[in-house]
Amino acid sequence: MEGKRVLITGGAGFIGSNLANYLASTNEVVVVDDLYLGTTDNLIDEVEFHDVSVLDDDLPSDVDILFHLAALSSRNMHEDDPRRGCRINVEGFVNAVEQVRKQGCETVVYASTSSIYGSQTDPSVESMDVEAHTGYEASKLARERYAEYYANHHGLSMAGLRLFSVYQGFGGNEEHKGKFANTVAQFTDRIAAGESPKVFGDGTQTRDFTHVDDVVRAFELAADHELGGVYNVGTGDAYSFNRMIELINDELATDVEPEYVDCPFDDYVEHTCADPSKFSRATGWAPSIDFEDGVKMVCQPYLD
């Protein structure tokens, strides 16, 4: 993708800033972010930044492509204030799409979530039944329905990426999120400091950990191919939390045991795993960083 003017909402956050910095070498990248979960420290100088909310009426909307990542991205944020979560995650999505559509933009790629599959030990496919157990999941399903509306009624290319456990280390762009950062980064930071990471249950729960670099490429490819519909973005491999901790200890040459605690949530997702074949067929995408190599990348700053 080259020579495009693109708008990235939530572009100072974890995934958004990685996408913005990646695209800025060959495109004109405009970022909007209210800095609730983001920071301008994540962005390179070539990115044009606007400190505004996706609920505002005057977004910089004269763009070729909209990448919509702005969201309250945690279960707890939604349960604490469901109305605010709905406004930002649903109304903010419609507001951004509506503004760029009126300026002639026809290509939108937005973030959905794998959480709507619930606990699945077998790889999840897009045709499976999905449902919402949390406000966060409900907001992402609402996005998918509004995307159908914009595709069917207005003819826009609307691609929703159901992301699986995106991670990067604190040497990347997520350290500022603290307790809301991905578990790989959090666990590595604690183990490197000789502190036990807290794990719900017995640590046998599994995740399809997907490196942010592969997710960034997925967003670019979805826009390049002007895709419509929903697509899984994950590796197709699942690792337990116990195995993750073993890999981190091996790489750091440490021997820190986790602290197992009772899970406080009745709706906790125990297992996730993607079937990414639909997206791979549509774009040629394949994950380039397997989890064991990804853990090495996360640990490397602690070894330098």
C-alpha positions as CSV (number, residue, x, y, z in Angstrom):
1,M,0.0,0.0,0.0
2,E,1.6,3.3,-1.1
3,G,0.6,6.9,-1.7
4,K,-2.7,6.7,0.3
5,R,-4.0,9.1,2.8
6,V,-5.2,7.0,5.7
7,L,-7.0,7.8,9.0
8,I,-6.3,5.5,12.0
9,T,-8.6,6.0,15.0
10,G,-7.0,4.9,18.3
11,G,-3.8,5.4,16.4
12,A,-1.7,6.3,19.5
13,G,-2.6,3.0,21.2
14,F,-0.8,-0.3,21.0
15,I,-1.9,-1.8,17.7
16,G,-2.8,1.6,16.2
17,S,0.6,3.1,16.7
18,N,2.4,0.1,15.3
19,L,0.2,0.3,12.2
20,A,0.6,4.1,11.9
21,N,4.4,3.9,12.1
22,Y,4.6,1.1,9.7
23,L,2.4,2.8,7.0
24,A,3.9,6.2,7.4
25,S,7.0,5.4,5.3
26,T,4.9,5.1,2.1
27,N,1.6,6.8,3.0
28,E,0.2,10.0,4.5
29,V,-1.0,8.8,7.9
30,V,-3.4,10.8,10.1
31,V,-4.1,9.6,13.7
32,V,-6.9,10.5,16.0
33,D,-6.7,9.5,19.7
34,D,-8.1,10.9,22.9
35,L,-5.0,9.5,24.8
36,Y,-7.1,7.5,27.3
37,L,-5.2,4.3,26.4
38,G,-2.6,5.8,24.0
39,T,0.3,8.1,24.1
40,T,2.0,10.3,21.5
41,D,5.3,8.8,22.6
42,N,4.4,5.8,20.5
43,L,4.3,7.7,17.3
44,I,7.1,8.7,14.9
45,D,7.4,12.3,13.7
46,E,6.0,11.5,10.2
47,V,2.6,10.7,11.6
48,E,0.0,13.6,11.8
49,F,-1.6,13.5,15.2
50,H,-5.0,14.9,16.4
51,D,-6.0,14.9,20.1
52,V,-9.7,14.3,19.5
53,S,-12.3,11.7,20.3
54,V,-14.0,9.4,17.8
55,L,-17.3,10.9,19.1
56,D,-16.3,14.4,17.8
57,D,-18.0,16.0,14.8
58,D,-14.9,17.2,13.0
59,L,-12.6,14.3,12.4
60,P,-10.0,14.7,9.7
61,S,-12.1,12.6,7.3
62,D,-10.8,13.4,3.8
63,V,-9.0,10.1,3.5
64,D,-8.7,7.1,1.1
65,I,-8.9,4.4,3.9
66,L,-10.1,4.3,7.5
67,F,-8.5,1.9,9.9
68,H,-10.8,1.9,13.0
69,L,-9.1,0.7,16.1
70,A,-10.4,3.2,18.7
71,A,-12.1,1.3,21.6
72,L,-12.4,0.7,25.2
73,S,-10.5,-2.5,24.8
74,S,-11.0,-4.3,28.2
75,R,-13.9,-6.2,29.7
76,N,-13.6,-4.3,33.0
77,M,-13.9,-0.9,31.3
78,H,-17.2,-1.9,29.8
79,E,-18.6,-3.4,33.0
80,D,-17.7,-0.4,35.0
81,D,-19.7,1.9,32.6
82,P,-21.6,0.1,29.9
83,R,-23.1,3.3,28.5
84,R,-19.7,4.8,28.0
85,G,-18.4,1.6,26.4
86,C,-21.3,1.6,24.0
87,R,-20.8,5.2,23.0
88,I,-17.1,4.9,22.3
89,N,-17.1,1.4,20.7
90,V,-20.4,1.6,18.8
91,E,-21.3,5.2,18.3
92,G,-17.7,6.1,17.8
93,F,-17.4,3.5,15.0
94,V,-20.6,4.8,13.3
95,N,-19.4,8.4,13.7
96,A,-16.0,7.8,12.1
97,V,-17.4,5.7,9.3
98,E,-20.1,8.2,8.5
99,Q,-17.7,11.1,8.4
100,V,-15.2,9.4,6.0
101,R,-18.0,8.1,3.9
102,K,-19.4,11.5,3.3
103,Q,-15.9,12.6,2.1
104,G,-15.8,9.8,-0.4
105,C,-13.8,7.1,1.4
106,E,-15.0,3.6,0.4
107,T,-12.5,1.3,2.3
108,V,-12.8,0.6,6.0
109,V,-10.9,-2.0,8.1
110,Y,-11.9,-2.3,11.7
111,A,-10.9,-4.3,14.8
112,S,-13.3,-7.0,16.1
113,T,-12.5,-9.7,18.6
114,S,-12.0,-13.4,18.9
115,S,-13.7,-13.3,22.3
116,I,-17.1,-13.7,20.7
117,Y,-16.3,-17.3,20.0
118,G,-16.2,-18.2,23.7
119,S,-14.0,-21.0,24.8
120,Q,-12.9,-23.2,21.9
121,T,-10.1,-25.7,21.9
122,D,-10.6,-26.5,18.2
123,P,-9.7,-23.7,15.7
124,S,-12.6,-21.2,15.4
125,V,-14.0,-20.5,11.9
126,E,-15.9,-17.3,11.0
127,S,-19.1,-19.3,10.2
128,M,-19.5,-20.4,13.8
129,D,-22.3,-19.1,15.9
130,V,-21.1,-16.2,18.1
131,E,-22.6,-14.5,21.1
132,A,-21.9,-11.8,23.6
133,H,-21.2,-12.5,27.3
134,T,-19.7,-9.1,28.1
135,G,-20.3,-5.5,27.1
136,Y,-17.0,-5.5,25.2
137,E,-18.1,-8.4,23.1
138,A,-21.5,-6.9,22.5
139,S,-19.9,-3.7,21.2
140,K,-17.7,-5.6,18.8
141,L,-20.7,-7.6,17.5
142,A,-22.6,-4.3,17.0
143,R,-19.7,-3.1,14.9
144,E,-19.9,-6.1,12.7
145,R,-23.7,-5.5,12.2
146,Y,-23.2,-1.9,11.4
147,A,-20.4,-2.9,9.0
148,E,-23.0,-5.1,7.2
149,Y,-25.3,-2.1,6.9
150,Y,-22.6,0.1,5.4
151,A,-21.6,-2.6,3.0
152,N,-25.1,-3.4,1.9
153,H,-26.7,0.0,1.9
154,H,-23.8,2.2,0.9
155,G,-21.5,-0.2,-1.0
156,L,-18.5,0.3,1.2
157,S,-15.7,-2.3,1.6
158,M,-16.0,-3.1,5.3
159,A,-13.5,-5.7,6.6
160,G,-13.7,-6.7,10.3
161,L,-10.6,-8.5,11.7
162,R,-11.3,-10.8,14.6
163,L,-8.0,-10.5,16.4
164,F,-6.5,-13.3,18.6
165,S,-4.4,-12.3,21.7
166,V,-2.2,-9.7,20.1
167,Y,1.1,-9.2,21.9
168,Q,4.4,-7.3,21.9
169,G,6.9,-6.6,24.7
170,F,7.2,-3.5,26.8
171,G,10.0,-2.6,24.5
172,G,7.3,-1.9,22.0
173,N,4.2,0.4,22.3
174,E,2.2,-1.0,25.2
175,E,4.1,-0.3,28.4
176,H,1.9,2.8,29.1
177,K,-1.2,0.5,29.4
178,G,0.0,-1.1,32.6
179,K,-2.5,-3.6,33.9
180,F,-4.4,-3.4,30.5
181,A,-1.3,-4.5,28.6
182,N,-1.1,-7.9,27.0
183,T,-0.3,-10.8,29.3
184,V,2.9,-11.8,27.5
185,A,4.4,-8.3,28.2
186,Q,3.1,-8.2,31.7
187,F,4.3,-11.7,32.6
188,T,7.8,-11.1,31.1
189,D,8.2,-7.8,33.0
190,R,7.3,-9.4,36.3
191,I,9.5,-12.5,35.8
192,A,12.4,-10.4,34.8
193,A,12.0,-8.5,38.1
194,G,11.8,-11.8,40.0
195,E,8.1,-11.4,40.8
196,S,5.5,-14.1,40.3
197,P,2.9,-13.4,37.6
198,K,-0.7,-14.0,38.8
199,V,-2.5,-16.6,36.8
200,F,-6.2,-17.4,36.9
201,G,-6.9,-21.1,37.7
202,D,-4.2,-23.7,37.1
203,G,-2.6,-22.1,34.1
204,T,-3.9,-24.6,31.6
205,Q,-6.0,-22.0,29.7
206,T,-4.7,-21.5,26.2
207,R,-4.4,-18.5,23.8
208,D,-3.6,-18.1,20.2
209,F,-0.9,-15.5,20.7
210,T,-0.4,-13.3,17.6
211,H,2.5,-10.9,17.2
212,V,1.5,-7.3,16.5
213,D,3.8,-7.2,13.5
214,D,1.7,-9.9,11.8
215,V,-1.5,-8.1,12.8
216,V,-0.2,-4.8,11.2
217,R,0.4,-6.7,8.0
218,A,-3.1,-8.1,8.2
219,F,-4.7,-4.6,8.4
220,E,-2.7,-3.5,5.4
221,L,-3.6,-6.5,3.3
222,A,-7.3,-6.2,4.1
223,A,-7.3,-2.6,2.9
224,D,-5.2,-3.5,-0.2
225,H,-7.7,-6.2,-1.2
226,E,-10.7,-4.1,-0.3
227,L,-12.2,-7.0,1.6
228,G,-15.7,-7.2,3.0
229,G,-17.0,-9.4,5.8
230,V,-15.2,-10.8,8.9
231,Y,-11.9,-12.6,9.1
232,N,-9.8,-14.3,11.8
233,V,-6.3,-13.0,12.3
234,G,-4.4,-15.6,14.4
235,T,-1.7,-18.2,14.1
236,G,-3.7,-21.3,14.4
237,D,-1.6,-22.5,17.3
238,A,-2.5,-22.3,21.0
239,Y,-0.2,-22.2,24.0
240,S,-1.1,-22.5,27.6
241,F,-0.2,-19.8,30.2
242,N,2.0,-22.4,31.9
243,R,3.9,-23.0,28.7
244,M,4.2,-19.2,28.1
245,I,5.8,-18.9,31.6
246,E,8.2,-21.8,30.9
247,L,9.3,-20.1,27.6
248,I,9.9,-16.8,29.4
249,N,11.9,-18.4,32.2
250,D,14.0,-20.4,29.7
251,E,14.8,-17.3,27.7
252,L,15.6,-15.1,30.7
253,A,17.4,-17.9,32.5
254,T,15.1,-17.5,35.5
255,D,13.0,-19.9,37.5
256,V,10.1,-17.8,38.7
257,E,6.9,-19.7,39.6
258,P,3.5,-18.2,38.9
259,E,1.0,-17.5,41.6
260,Y,-2.3,-19.3,40.9
261,V,-5.4,-17.4,41.9
262,D,-9.1,-17.9,41.6
263,C,-10.7,-16.4,38.5
264,P,-13.0,-13.5,39.5
265,F,-15.1,-13.8,36.3
266,D,-17.8,-16.4,35.6
267,D,-17.6,-15.6,31.8
268,Y,-13.8,-16.0,31.5
269,V,-12.7,-17.4,28.2
270,E,-10.5,-20.5,28.8
271,H,-9.3,-21.3,25.3
272,T,-8.9,-19.6,22.0
273,C,-7.5,-20.7,18.7
274,A,-7.9,-19.3,15.2
275,D,-8.6,-20.9,11.9
276,P,-7.0,-18.1,9.7
277,S,-7.5,-19.9,6.4
278,K,-10.3,-17.6,5.1
279,F,-8.1,-14.6,5.5
280,S,-5.0,-16.4,4.1
281,R,-7.0,-17.4,1.0
282,A,-8.2,-13.9,0.5
283,T,-4.9,-12.1,0.9
284,G,-2.0,-14.6,1.0
285,W,-1.4,-13.6,4.6
286,A,0.4,-16.0,7.0
287,P,1.9,-15.4,10.4
288,S,5.6,-14.8,10.2
289,I,6.5,-14.9,13.9
290,D,5.7,-18.1,15.8
291,F,5.2,-17.8,19.5
292,E,8.5,-19.2,20.7
293,D,10.4,-16.7,18.5
294,G,8.0,-14.0,19.6
295,V,8.8,-14.7,23.3
296,K,12.5,-14.3,22.5
297,M,11.7,-10.9,20.9
298,V,9.8,-9.8,24.0
299,C,12.6,-10.9,26.4
300,Q,15.5,-9.5,24.4
301,P,15.4,-6.0,25.9
302,Y,15.8,-7.5,29.4
303,L,18.9,-9.3,28.2
304,D,20.7,-6.4,26.5
